[in-house]
């Protein structure tokens, strides 16, 4: 029972992860299957600040959620970006 309770404490950000992976794949001209949650935005995907800003605009177009740029720069991995999107959707 304790494990089930712990799972309920973990937010389900799978929809946000799917959107982020799809947009990154499109922007980087890759398959979404090649973009994994632990990919580092800069080191693994070569996404610079300008690319991140473009992704933020695309995320806003698709989801209606505006992620502040200073918040975006804290995202290191694809998963981090999806978690931020999940958190800001709840605001």
N, C-alpha and C positions, 0 to 999 in steps of 0.2 A: 504494500500500500504506500509506503514511503516513497518508493521510486515513482509511482504514478503521480503522487502529489508534486514531486520535483519536476516532472515533465510538464505539468500544468503551469508551473511558474515560468517556464521558458516560453518566451513569445514566439508565435509561429510567424516567421517573416518569409516563408516560402514564396508567397506571391510577389513580394518585393524583390527577392533574390532572382526570380524568373525574369522580371522586368529589367533589372539591372544587367543580368547576363545577356539578355537579348539586345539591349541598347549598346552594350560594350561590343558585342560580337558584330553588330551592324557597323558601328563606328570604326572598328579595327579590321573590318573585312575578314572575319573569322567565323567559324561555326560556334554557336552558343554552347555546344558540347565541349568545345575546347577551352571555354572560360569556366574555371572552377572557383568555388567560394574562397579558397585560400590563396588564389593568385593575388600578388601584390600589384596594385594599380600602377605604380611607377616602375618598380624593379622588374616585374614579370611581363607586364602589358605595355610598358613604355608610354604610359599615359602621363603627359605633363600637365601643368596647371591650366593651359589653354584647353587641352582635351577634356580635362575634368570639368571645366566651366561649360563646355559644350554639352557634356553628358548631363550636367545639372539642368541646363535649359531643356534638353530632351526629356529628362525625367519630369520636369514641371509640365511640359506639353502633354505627356502621356498620363500622368497621375494627378496633376493639379496641385502638387506639393512643391513648394519652393524651399530648397535647402540653402541656407545661408552659406556663402562661400567660405567663411572662416570655419564653419562646421565641416564642410566638405574636405578641407585640407587636413582634417584629423583622421579621415578614412585612409587606412593603409591597404586594406584588402577589399576584394569584391564583397565579401561578407560584411565588412564594416560599413560599406556604402549601403548595402541592403538594410542593415540594422538601423542606420540613420534614417533612411526613407521610412521604415516601419515606425520609428519613434515620432517623426514629424507628421506622419499621417494621423497619428492619434491626437495631435494638438488641435 
